[in-house]
Amino acid sequence: MGLLDDLKGKAQQVIGGNEQAIKDGIEKAGDFVDSKTDGKYADKVDAVQRGASDFVDNADDRPNTVPVAEQAPVAAESPAPGAPRQQGL
């Protein structure tokens, strides 16, 4: 599986059962950007909002997903013994 397929799969898992909350967040984020830029980029912001909302709407081909709130947390993997540690960004 390629990187893009992996990212799409993870996005679909997050979306599962949370569509309206995500779309509300997309709308609020766009409104925030519009308020901070005095609507200068409103047409571009609206296009991004539509694209993101369409992605949420079209993620119907996702496998049996569970809403994020109902998923068990994923444990972080420990580095292999002797492997160099990665520094935080």
Secondary structure, DSSP 4 states (H G I P E B T S, - for coil): --HHHHHHHHHHHHHTT-HHHHHHHHHHHHHHHHHHTTTTTHHHHHHHHHHHHHHHHTGGG--S---GGGSPPPPPPPPPTTPPPPPP-
